[in-house]
Amino acid sequence: METFAMPQSAALLLEGGSLRGLYTAGALDALMERDLYFPAVAGVSAGALNAVNYVAHQPGRSASVNLRYRRDPRYFGPMAAVKGGSLFGLNFMLRDLPQQVPFDYDTFYKGSQRMVAVTTCVQTGKPAYFEKGKTDFDFFDAVRASASLPLVSAPVHLGKFSYLDGGCSCPIPLHWAQTEGFEKIVIITTRQKGFRKTMPSQRMINLYDDFYGRRTLFYATLLTQEVRYNALMEEIDALEEAGKIFVLRPADPVEIGRFEKDTDKLLALYNRGRREMRDHLDDLLDYLER
């Protein structure tokens, strides 16, 4: 097999989407099967959880965790919330599971790949980007914050501030990658091309107000996330059309729930991501070589 030289000015950006992230897990495994590792990876929410295993060079681990433990009460549900502050058992996944599903900390921490976990600051409502090896606290706490969904998770305290799901303020860190000066930007989304979000219902607005009304800036971020998401998708579509970025999206809508329990559906989604990345791999390599 011919060796591909990955450009050093290439960044891989991973969208979140809760359990839709199984699509991303499959796509990343297809990259790892070809020994294709981007110099920098930035993940949001479930994208950050997937990025951890990609940077550790462990194909199959994301799928193993999400498929084997989906029905475990430590993974999701009231027990997870009581013990870890979130309906998703992020402490269980990031702290306990490595004893059962081994995690390669040496490769993760000592490897040359950069990894950034994108979070949203509850005090400012703005995105915060935490990089592996450059924090004064355990980087995995930043990953946990990135994946801590509002309404169902307690904020994660990192230094002087508290943080929640990066997708609230920055669903895809395109502007971070541009600011960092990356010449090649590859994005894996968990929604099909053309998807746009609808405005929140009054019930959702009331929930946001009940939970975060006193955090005015974060509350405003929540109320405007659909508008900003749709504008970002327009920008991404235009850059993709111009050949300036490469985007892998699900070919068809992902028909699973945010808290999907059907592991057969989740497995099918993982296999779909793996297959669609393989199908578009030549196009991806052509983009990276241009």
Phi and psi restraints in degrees (value plus and minus 20) as a CYANA .aco file:
   2 GLU   PHI     -86.5   -46.5
   2 GLU   PSI     116.0   156.0
   3 THR   PHI    -100.3   -60.3
   3 THR   PSI     113.0   153.0
   4 PHE   PHI    -121.1   -81.1
   4 PHE   PSI     111.5   151.5
   5 ALA   PHI    -112.8   -72.8
   5 ALA   PSI      86.2   126.2
   6 MET   PHI     -87.8   -47.8
   6 MET   PSI     108.8   148.8
   7 PRO   PHI     -80.2   -40.2
   7 PRO   PSI     119.2   159.2
   8 GLN   PHI     -94.5   -54.5
   8 GLN   PSI     -35.0     5.0
   9 SER   PHI    -124.4   -84.4
   9 SER   PSI      27.1    67.1
  10 ALA   PHI    -140.8  -100.8
  10 ALA   PSI     116.5   156.5
  11 ALA   PHI    -146.0  -106.0
  11 ALA   PSI     122.5   162.5
  12 LEU   PHI    -131.8   -91.8
  12 LEU   PSI     105.5   145.5
  13 LEU   PHI    -135.3   -95.3
  13 LEU   PSI     109.9   149.9
  14 LEU   PHI    -138.8   -98.8
  14 LEU   PSI      97.8   137.8
  15 GLU   PHI     -91.8   -51.8
  15 GLU   PSI     137.2   177.2
  16 GLY   PHI    -107.1   -67.1
  16 GLY   PSI    -170.0  -130.0
  17 GLY   PHI     110.3   150.3
  17 GLY   PSI       3.6    43.6
  18 SER   PHI      35.9    75.9
  18 SER   PSI    -149.2  -109.2
  19 LEU   PHI     -95.4   -55.4
  19 LEU   PSI     -25.9    14.1
  20 ARG   PHI     -84.1   -44.1
  20 ARG   PSI     -35.1     4.9
  21 GLY   PHI     -82.3   -42.3
  21 GLY   PSI     -32.1     7.9
  22 LEU   PHI     -82.6   -42.6
  22 LEU   PSI     -48.9    -8.9
  23 TYR   PHI     -82.2   -42.2
  23 TYR   PSI     -66.4   -26.4
  24 THR   PHI     -83.6   -43.6
  24 THR   PSI     -60.4   -20.4
  25 ALA   PHI     -77.8   -37.8
  25 ALA   PSI     -62.7   -22.7
  26 GLY   PHI     -85.7   -45.7
  26 GLY   PSI     -61.2   -21.2
  27 ALA   PHI     -84.4   -44.4
  27 ALA   PSI     -61.3   -21.3
  28 LEU   PHI     -86.5   -46.5
  28 LEU   PSI     -57.5   -17.5
  29 ASP   PHI     -82.9   -42.9
  29 ASP   PSI     -56.6   -16.6
  30 ALA   PHI     -83.5   -43.5
  30 ALA   PSI     -57.1   -17.1
  31 LEU   PHI     -86.6   -46.6
  31 LEU   PSI     -63.9   -23.9
  32 MET   PHI     -86.6   -46.6
  32 MET   PSI     -51.4   -11.4
  33 GLU   PHI     -81.7   -41.7
  33 GLU   PSI     -47.2    -7.2
  34 ARG   PHI    -119.8   -79.8
  34 ARG   PSI     -11.8    28.2
  35 ASP   PHI      39.1    79.1
  35 ASP   PSI      21.7    61.7
  36 LEU   PHI    -124.6   -84.6
  36 LEU   PSI      86.9   126.9
  37 TYR   PHI    -143.4  -103.4
  37 TYR   PSI     100.7   140.7
  38 PHE   PHI     -94.3   -54.3
  38 PHE   PSI     124.1   164.1
  39 PRO   PHI     -81.7   -41.7
  39 PRO   PSI     -48.7    -8.7
  40 ALA   PHI    -158.1  -118.1
  40 ALA   PSI     118.2   158.2
  41 VAL   PHI    -152.0  -112.0
  41 VAL   PSI     111.1   151.1
  42 ALA   PHI    -143.8  -103.8
  42 ALA   PSI     104.8   144.8
  43 GLY   PHI    -141.8  -101.8
  43 GLY   PSI     125.4   165.4
  44 VAL   PHI    -135.9   -95.9
  44 VAL   PSI     104.1   144.1
  45 SER   PHI      37.3    77.3
  45 SER   PSI    -139.0   -99.0
  46 ALA   PHI     -80.1   -40.1
  46 ALA   PSI     -47.3    -7.3
  47 GLY   PHI     -83.8   -43.8
  47 GLY   PSI     -55.5   -15.5
  48 ALA   PHI     -89.1   -49.1
  48 ALA   PSI     -59.4   -19.4
  49 LEU   PHI     -82.5   -42.5
  49 LEU   PSI     -60.3   -20.3
  50 ASN   PHI     -88.3   -48.3
  50 ASN   PSI     -58.4   -18.4
  51 ALA   PHI     -81.7   -41.7
  51 ALA   PSI     -55.0   -15.0
  52 VAL   PHI     -75.5   -35.5
  52 VAL   PSI     -66.3   -26.3
  53 ASN   PHI     -94.7   -54.7
  53 ASN   PSI     -49.3    -9.3
  54 TYR   PHI     -88.0   -48.0
  54 TYR   PSI     -63.9   -23.9
  55 VAL   PHI     -90.5   -50.5
  55 VAL   PSI     -46.2    -6.2
  56 ALA   PHI    -101.4   -61.4
  56 ALA   PSI     -22.9    17.1
  57 HIS   PHI      39.0    79.0
  57 HIS   PSI      29.9    69.9
  58 GLN   PHI    -144.7  -104.7
  58 GLN   PSI      60.1   100.1
  59 PRO   PHI     -80.3   -40.3
  59 PRO   PSI     120.3   160.3
  60 GLY   PHI      70.4   110.4
  60 GLY   PSI     -35.7     4.3
  61 ARG   PHI     -90.8   -50.8
  61 ARG   PSI     -62.8   -22.8
  62 SER   PHI     -79.6   -39.6
  62 SER   PSI     -64.2   -24.2
  63 ALA   PHI     -84.1   -44.1
  63 ALA   PSI     -61.9   -21.9
  64 SER   PHI     -80.0   -40.0
  64 SER   PSI     -66.5   -26.5
  65 VAL   PHI     -82.6   -42.6
  65 VAL   PSI     -68.3   -28.3
  66 ASN   PHI     -95.5   -55.5
  66 ASN   PSI     -50.4   -10.4
  67 LEU   PHI    -106.8   -66.8
  67 LEU   PSI     -59.9   -19.9
  68 ARG   PHI     -94.1   -54.1
  68 ARG   PSI     -50.4   -10.4
  69 TYR   PHI    -133.5   -93.5
  69 TYR   PSI     -12.6    27.4
  70 ARG   PHI     -76.6   -36.6
  70 ARG   PSI     -56.6   -16.6
  71 ARG   PHI    -114.1   -74.1
  71 ARG   PSI     -16.5    23.5
  72 ASP   PHI     -96.9   -56.9
  72 ASP   PSI     108.6   148.6
  73 PRO   PHI     -82.7   -42.7
  73 PRO   PSI     -37.5     2.5
  74 ARG   PHI     -97.4   -57.4
  74 ARG   PSI     -40.8    -0.8
  75 TYR   PHI    -103.6   -63.6
  75 TYR   PSI     -60.7   -20.7
  76 PHE   PHI    -173.5  -133.5
  76 PHE   PSI     116.8   156.8
  77 GLY   PHI     106.6   146.6
  77 GLY   PSI    -191.8  -151.8
  78 PRO   PHI     -78.0   -38.0
  78 PRO   PSI     -60.4   -20.4
  79 MET   PHI     -81.6   -41.6
  79 MET   PSI     -62.7   -22.7
  80 ALA   PHI     -82.6   -42.6
  80 ALA   PSI     -59.6   -19.6
  81 ALA   PHI     -86.0   -46.0
  81 ALA   PSI     -62.5   -22.5
  82 VAL   PHI     -85.5   -45.5
  82 VAL   PSI     -62.3   -22.3
  83 LYS   PHI    -103.6   -63.6
  83 LYS   PSI     -47.0    -7.0
  84 GLY   PHI    -148.5  -108.5
  84 GLY   PSI     -19.1    20.9
  85 GLY   PHI      59.5    99.5
  85 GLY   PSI      -7.8    32.2
  86 SER   PHI    -172.2  -132.2
  86 SER   PSI     125.5   165.5
  87 LEU   PHI     -78.4   -38.4
  87 LEU   PSI     -55.6   -15.6
  88 PHE   PHI    -104.6   -64.6
  88 PHE   PSI     110.2   150.2
  89 GLY   PHI     -96.6   -56.6
  89 GLY   PSI      51.9    91.9
  90 LEU   PHI     -86.4   -46.4
  90 LEU   PSI     -57.5   -17.5
  91 ASN   PHI     -83.2   -43.2
  91 ASN   PSI     -60.7   -20.7
  92 PHE   PHI     -81.2   -41.2
  92 PHE   PSI     -66.4   -26.4
  93 MET   PHI     -87.1   -47.1
  93 MET   PSI     -61.0   -21.0
  94 LEU   PHI    -111.7   -71.7
  94 LEU   PSI     -44.8    -4.8
  95 ARG   PHI    -129.6   -89.6
  95 ARG   PSI     -62.7   -22.7
  96 ASP   PHI    -111.8   -71.8
  96 ASP   PSI     -62.6   -22.6
  97 LEU   PHI     -81.7   -41.7
  97 LEU   PSI     -51.8   -11.8
  98 PRO   PHI     -76.2   -36.2
  98 PRO   PSI     -38.2     1.8
  99 GLN   PHI     -97.0   -57.0
  99 GLN   PSI     -45.0    -5.0
 100 GLN   PHI    -122.3   -82.3
 100 GLN   PSI     -56.7   -16.7
 101 VAL   PHI    -137.6   -97.6
 101 VAL   PSI      71.6   111.6
 102 PRO   PHI     -71.1   -31.1
 102 PRO   PSI     119.7   159.7
 103 PHE   PHI    -138.2   -98.2
 103 PHE   PSI     115.1   155.1
 104 ASP   PHI    -107.4   -67.4
 104 ASP   PSI      64.9   104.9
 105 TYR   PHI     -84.4   -44.4
 105 TYR   PSI     -55.0   -15.0
 106 ASP   PHI     -81.5   -41.5
 106 ASP   PSI     -69.4   -29.4
 107 THR   PHI     -84.2   -44.2
 107 THR   PSI     -60.8   -20.8
 108 PHE   PHI     -80.9   -40.9
 108 PHE   PSI     -70.4   -30.4
 109 TYR   PHI    -104.8   -64.8
 109 TYR   PSI     -52.9   -12.9
 110 LYS   PHI    -114.2   -74.2
 110 LYS   PSI     -32.7     7.3
 111 GLY   PHI     -90.3   -50.3
 111 GLY   PSI     144.9   184.9
 112 SER   PHI    -105.2   -65.2
 112 SER   PSI     -32.1     7.9
 113 GLN   PHI     -85.1   -45.1
 113 GLN   PSI     114.8   154.8
 114 ARG   PHI    -101.4   -61.4
 114 ARG   PSI     123.9   163.9
 115 MET   PHI    -155.5  -115.5
 115 MET   PSI     113.5   153.5
 116 VAL   PHI    -142.0  -102.0
 116 VAL   PSI     110.8   150.8
 117 ALA   PHI    -123.1   -83.1
 117 ALA   PSI     104.7   144.7
 118 VAL   PHI    -114.1   -74.1
 118 VAL   PSI     107.9   147.9
 119 THR   PHI    -147.8  -107.8
 119 THR   PSI     153.3   193.3
 120 THR   PHI    -140.7  -100.7
 120 THR   PSI     106.8   146.8
 121 CYS   PHI     -96.6   -56.6
 121 CYS   PSI     104.8   144.8
 122 VAL   PHI     -87.9   -47.9
 122 VAL   PSI     -51.5   -11.5
 123 GLN   PHI     -94.9   -54.9
 123 GLN   PSI     -54.8   -14.8
 124 THR   PHI    -128.1   -88.1
 124 THR   PSI     -40.7    -0.7
 125 GLY   PHI      56.2    96.2
 125 GLY   PSI     -14.4    25.6
 126 LYS   PHI    -121.8   -81.8
 126 LYS   PSI     136.9   176.9
 127 PRO   PHI     -89.8   -49.8
 127 PRO   PSI     127.8   167.8
 128 ALA   PHI    -149.5  -109.5
 128 ALA   PSI     117.2   157.2
 129 TYR   PHI    -135.0   -95.0
 129 TYR   PSI      93.7   133.7
 130 PHE   PHI    -128.1   -88.1
 130 PHE   PSI     108.7   148.7
 131 GLU   PHI    -129.2   -89.2
 131 GLU   PSI     118.3   158.3
 132 LYS   PHI     -72.2   -32.2
 132 LYS   PSI     110.8   150.8
 133 GLY   PHI      62.4   102.4
 133 GLY   PSI     -19.5    20.5
 134 LYS   PHI    -149.8  -109.8
 134 LYS   PSI       7.2    47.2
 135 THR   PHI    -138.9   -98.9
 135 THR   PSI     134.8   174.8
 136 ASP   PHI    -107.2   -67.2
 136 ASP   PSI     -16.3    23.7
 137 PHE   PHI    -153.7  -113.7
 137 PHE   PSI     153.2   193.2
 138 ASP   PHI     -81.3   -41.3
 138 ASP   PSI     101.2   141.2
 139 PHE   PHI     -77.0   -37.0
 139 PHE   PSI     -51.1   -11.1
 140 PHE   PHI     -87.1   -47.1
 140 PHE   PSI     -38.8     1.2
 141 ASP   PHI     -90.1   -50.1
 141 ASP   PSI     -53.2   -13.2
 142 ALA   PHI     -87.7   -47.7
 142 ALA   PSI     -59.0   -19.0
 143 VAL   PHI     -82.4   -42.4
 143 VAL   PSI     -62.6   -22.6
 144 ARG   PHI     -81.8   -41.8
 144 ARG   PSI     -63.4   -23.4
 145 ALA   PHI     -82.4   -42.4
 145 ALA   PSI     -62.0   -22.0
 146 SER   PHI     -77.9   -37.9
 146 SER   PSI     -53.3   -13.3
 147 ALA   PHI    -120.5   -80.5
 147 ALA   PSI     -12.6    27.4
 148 SER   PHI    -105.7   -65.7
 148 SER   PSI      79.2   119.2
 149 LEU   PHI     -87.6   -47.6
 149 LEU   PSI     118.5   158.5
 150 PRO   PHI     -83.9   -43.9
 150 PRO   PSI     136.2   176.2
 151 LEU   PHI      56.9    96.9
 151 LEU   PSI     -51.9   -11.9
 152 VAL   PHI    -137.1   -97.1
 152 VAL   PSI     -11.4    28.6
 153 SER   PHI    -159.1  -119.1
 153 SER   PSI     126.7   166.7
 154 ALA   PHI    -100.8   -60.8
 154 ALA   PSI     123.9   163.9
 155 PRO   PHI     -78.8   -38.8
 155 PRO   PSI     128.9   168.9
 156 VAL   PHI    -121.6   -81.6
 156 VAL   PSI     105.4   145.4
 157 HIS   PHI    -105.8   -65.8
 157 HIS   PSI     103.8   143.8
 158 LEU   PHI    -150.5  -110.5
 158 LEU   PSI      87.3   127.3
 159 GLY   PHI      47.5    87.5
 159 GLY   PSI    -149.1  -109.1
 160 LYS   PHI    -106.8   -66.8
 160 LYS   PSI     -30.2     9.8
 161 PHE   PHI    -143.9  -103.9
 161 PHE   PSI     152.0   192.0
 162 SER   PHI    -140.7  -100.7
 162 SER   PSI     132.7   172.7
 163 TYR   PHI    -158.7  -118.7
 163 TYR   PSI     132.1   172.1
 164 LEU   PHI    -154.4  -114.4
 164 LEU   PSI    -190.3  -150.3
 165 ASP   PHI     -62.5   -22.5
 165 ASP   PSI     105.1   145.1
 166 GLY   PHI     -81.5   -41.5
 166 GLY   PSI     -47.3    -7.3
 167 GLY   PHI     -85.0   -45.0
 167 GLY   PSI     -37.7     2.3
 168 CYS   PHI     -82.0   -42.0
 168 CYS   PSI     -58.2   -18.2
 169 SER   PHI    -132.4   -92.4
 169 SER   PSI     -43.4    -3.4
 170 CYS   PHI    -168.7  -128.7
 170 CYS   PSI      61.7   101.7
 171 PRO   PHI     -83.2   -43.2
 171 PRO   PSI     -51.6   -11.6
 172 ILE   PHI    -161.6  -121.6
 172 ILE   PSI     103.3   143.3
 173 PRO   PHI     -99.0   -59.0
 173 PRO   PSI      31.6    71.6
 174 LEU   PHI     -80.8   -40.8
 174 LEU   PSI     -66.7   -26.7
 175 HIS   PHI     -88.5   -48.5
 175 HIS   PSI     -52.2   -12.2
 176 TRP   PHI     -80.2   -40.2
 176 TRP   PSI     -67.8   -27.8
 177 ALA   PHI     -83.0   -43.0
 177 ALA   PSI     -59.2   -19.2
 178 GLN   PHI     -86.3   -46.3
 178 GLN   PSI     -62.4   -22.4
 179 THR   PHI     -83.8   -43.8
 179 THR   PSI     -55.8   -15.8
 180 GLU   PHI     -92.6   -52.6
 180 GLU   PSI     -31.7     8.3
 181 GLY   PHI      67.0   107.0
 181 GLY   PSI      -0.7    39.3
 182 PHE   PHI     -88.8   -48.8
 182 PHE   PSI     114.3   154.3
 183 GLU   PHI    -108.7   -68.7
 183 GLU   PSI     -44.9    -4.9
 184 LYS   PHI    -142.3  -102.3
 184 LYS   PSI     101.1   141.1
 185 ILE   PHI    -143.6  -103.6
 185 ILE   PSI     102.7   142.7
 186 VAL   PHI    -137.7   -97.7
 186 VAL   PSI     112.7   152.7
 187 ILE   PHI    -141.4  -101.4
 187 ILE   PSI     115.2   155.2
 188 ILE   PHI    -133.4   -93.4
 188 ILE   PSI      98.3   138.3
 189 THR   PHI    -122.8   -82.8
 189 THR   PSI     149.8   189.8
 190 THR   PHI    -137.9   -97.9
 190 THR   PSI      -6.4    33.6
 191 ARG   PHI    -146.1  -106.1
 191 ARG   PSI     131.1   171.1
 192 GLN   PHI     -91.6   -51.6
 192 GLN   PSI     141.3   181.3
 193 LYS   PHI     -80.0   -40.0
 193 LYS   PSI     116.0   156.0
 194 GLY   PHI      71.5   111.5
 194 GLY   PSI     -27.7    12.3
 195 PHE   PHI     -86.7   -46.7
 195 PHE   PSI     115.4   155.4
 196 ARG   PHI    -155.2  -115.2
 196 ARG   PSI     126.7   166.7
 197 LYS   PHI    -105.2   -65.2
 197 LYS   PSI     127.7   167.7
 198 THR   PHI    -112.8   -72.8
 198 THR   PSI     139.8   179.8
 199 MET   PHI     -87.7   -47.7
 199 MET   PSI     130.5   170.5
 200 PRO   PHI     -86.6   -46.6
 200 PRO   PSI     128.8   168.8
 201 SER   PHI     -92.0   -52.0
 201 SER   PSI     144.7   184.7
 202 GLN   PHI     -82.4   -42.4
 202 GLN   PSI     -55.3   -15.3
 203 ARG   PHI     -81.0   -41.0
 203 ARG   PSI     -63.0   -23.0
 204 MET   PHI     -87.4   -47.4
 204 MET   PSI     -59.9   -19.9
 205 ILE   PHI     -79.9   -39.9
 205 ILE   PSI     -61.8   -21.8
 206 ASN   PHI     -84.6   -44.6
 206 ASN   PSI     -58.3   -18.3
 207 LEU   PHI     -84.3   -44.3
 207 LEU   PSI     -64.6   -24.6
 208 TYR   PHI     -78.3   -38.3
 208 TYR   PSI     -62.6   -22.6
 209 ASP   PHI     -84.3   -44.3
 209 ASP   PSI     -63.0   -23.0
 210 ASP   PHI     -81.1   -41.1
 210 ASP   PSI     -62.2   -22.2
 211 PHE   PHI    -104.2   -64.2
 211 PHE   PSI     -59.5   -19.5
 212 TYR   PHI    -148.6  -108.6
 212 TYR   PSI      -8.5    31.5
 213 GLY   PHI     -76.3   -36.3
 213 GLY   PSI     -51.3   -11.3
 214 ARG   PHI     -99.2   -59.2
 214 ARG   PSI     -36.8     3.2
 215 ARG   PHI    -115.4   -75.4
 215 ARG   PSI      57.5    97.5
 216 THR   PHI     -76.2   -36.2
 216 THR   PSI     -63.5   -23.5
 217 LEU   PHI     -89.6   -49.6
 217 LEU   PSI     -60.3   -20.3
 218 PHE   PHI     -88.1   -48.1
 218 PHE   PSI     -59.9   -19.9
 219 TYR   PHI     -78.5   -38.5
 219 TYR   PSI     -64.6   -24.6
 220 ALA   PHI     -83.2   -43.2
 220 ALA   PSI     -57.3   -17.3
 221 THR   PHI     -82.3   -42.3
 221 THR   PSI     -62.8   -22.8
 222 LEU   PHI     -82.9   -42.9
 222 LEU   PSI     -59.6   -19.6
 223 LEU   PHI     -90.8   -50.8
 223 LEU   PSI     -41.1    -1.1
 224 THR   PHI    -130.8   -90.8
 224 THR   PSI     -12.5    27.5
 225 GLN   PHI     -86.7   -46.7
 225 GLN   PSI     -53.2   -13.2
 226 GLU   PHI     -86.9   -46.9
 226 GLU   PSI     -61.9   -21.9
 227 VAL   PHI     -82.4   -42.4
 227 VAL   PSI     -64.7   -24.7
 228 ARG   PHI     -89.2   -49.2
 228 ARG   PSI     -57.3   -17.3
 229 TYR   PHI     -80.4   -40.4
 229 TYR   PSI     -68.3   -28.3
 230 ASN   PHI     -84.9   -44.9
 230 ASN   PSI     -57.8   -17.8
 231 ALA   PHI     -85.3   -45.3
 231 ALA   PSI     -59.4   -19.4
 232 LEU   PHI     -84.3   -44.3
 232 LEU   PSI     -60.3   -20.3
 233 MET   PHI     -83.7   -43.7
 233 MET   PSI     -57.4   -17.4
 234 GLU   PHI     -82.0   -42.0
 234 GLU   PSI     -62.3   -22.3
 235 GLU   PHI     -85.0   -45.0
 235 GLU   PSI     -62.8   -22.8
 236 ILE   PHI     -84.4   -44.4
 236 ILE   PSI     -62.0   -22.0
 237 ASP   PHI     -80.2   -40.2
 237 ASP   PSI     -61.8   -21.8
 238 ALA   PHI     -87.0   -47.0
 238 ALA   PSI     -62.4   -22.4
 239 LEU   PHI     -86.2   -46.2
 239 LEU   PSI     -58.4   -18.4
 240 GLU   PHI     -84.9   -44.9
 240 GLU   PSI     -63.9   -23.9
 241 GLU   PHI     -81.0   -41.0
 241 GLU   PSI     -54.3   -14.3
 242 ALA   PHI    -102.5   -62.5
 242 ALA   PSI     -22.0    18.0
 243 GLY   PHI      57.0    97.0
 243 GLY   PSI      -4.3    35.7
 244 LYS   PHI    -107.5   -67.5
 244 LYS   PSI     -41.6    -1.6
 245 ILE   PHI    -155.8  -115.8
 245 ILE   PSI     146.5   186.5
 246 PHE   PHI    -140.6  -100.6
 246 PHE   PSI     113.1   153.1
 247 VAL   PHI    -147.1  -107.1
 247 VAL   PSI     107.6   147.6
 248 LEU   PHI    -124.4   -84.4
 248 LEU   PSI     100.9   140.9
 249 ARG   PHI    -145.1  -105.1
 249 ARG   PSI     136.0   176.0
 250 PRO   PHI     -77.9   -37.9
 250 PRO   PSI     114.5   154.5
 251 ALA   PHI     -84.9   -44.9
 251 ALA   PSI     -51.4   -11.4
 252 ASP   PHI    -150.0  -110.0
 252 ASP   PSI     141.8   181.8
 253 PRO   PHI     -74.5   -34.5
 253 PRO   PSI     122.9   162.9
 254 VAL   PHI    -107.4   -67.4
 254 VAL   PSI      92.3   132.3
 255 GLU   PHI    -120.3   -80.3
 255 GLU   PSI      46.2    86.2
 256 ILE   PHI    -152.9  -112.9
 256 ILE   PSI     136.8   176.8
 257 GLY   PHI     -99.2   -59.2
 257 GLY   PSI     140.5   180.5
 258 ARG   PHI     -78.9   -38.9
 258 ARG   PSI     -54.6   -14.6
 259 PHE   PHI    -134.6   -94.6
 259 PHE   PSI      21.3    61.3
 260 GLU   PHI     -71.6   -31.6
 260 GLU   PSI     113.3   153.3
 261 LYS   PHI    -122.1   -82.1
 261 LYS   PSI     -39.8     0.2
 262 ASP   PHI     -96.2   -56.2
 262 ASP   PSI      83.7   123.7
 263 THR   PHI     -89.9   -49.9
 263 THR   PSI     -42.6    -2.6
 264 ASP   PHI     -85.2   -45.2
 264 ASP   PSI     -61.6   -21.6
 265 LYS   PHI     -85.2   -45.2
 265 LYS   PSI     -59.7   -19.7
 266 LEU   PHI     -86.5   -46.5
 266 LEU   PSI     -60.7   -20.7
 267 LEU   PHI     -83.3   -43.3
 267 LEU   PSI     -61.6   -21.6
 268 ALA   PHI     -82.6   -42.6
 268 ALA   PSI     -57.0   -17.0
 269 LEU   PHI     -88.6   -48.6
 269 LEU   PSI     -61.8   -21.8
 270 TYR   PHI     -78.5   -38.5
 270 TYR   PSI     -68.1   -28.1
 271 ASN   PHI     -83.8   -43.8
 271 ASN   PSI     -53.3   -13.3
 272 ARG   PHI     -85.2   -45.2
 272 ARG   PSI     -64.8   -24.8
 273 GLY   PHI     -81.8   -41.8
 273 GLY   PSI     -61.0   -21.0
 274 ARG   PHI     -83.9   -43.9
 274 ARG   PSI     -64.8   -24.8
 275 ARG   PHI     -87.0   -47.0
 275 ARG   PSI     -63.5   -23.5
 276 GLU   PHI     -90.5   -50.5
 276 GLU   PSI     -52.7   -12.7
 277 MET   PHI     -86.0   -46.0
 277 MET   PSI     -63.1   -23.1
 278 ARG   PHI     -79.7   -39.7
 278 ARG   PSI     -61.6   -21.6
 279 ASP   PHI     -84.1   -44.1
 279 ASP   PSI     -50.8   -10.8
 280 HIS   PHI    -125.0   -85.0
 280 HIS   PSI     -10.2    29.8
 281 LEU   PHI     -83.8   -43.8
 281 LEU   PSI     -60.5   -20.5
 282 ASP   PHI     -82.6   -42.6
 282 ASP   PSI     -60.6   -20.6
 283 ASP   PHI     -84.0   -44.0
 283 ASP   PSI     -59.6   -19.6
 284 LEU   PHI     -82.6   -42.6
 284 LEU   PSI     -67.1   -27.1
 285 LEU   PHI     -84.3   -44.3
 285 LEU   PSI     -58.0   -18.0
 286 ASP   PHI     -80.6   -40.6
 286 ASP   PSI     -63.0   -23.0
 287 TYR   PHI     -82.0   -42.0
 287 TYR   PSI     -64.8   -24.8
 288 LEU   PHI     -87.0   -47.0
 288 LEU   PSI     -47.9    -7.9
 289 GLU   PHI    -105.6   -65.6
 289 GLU   PSI     -36.2     3.8
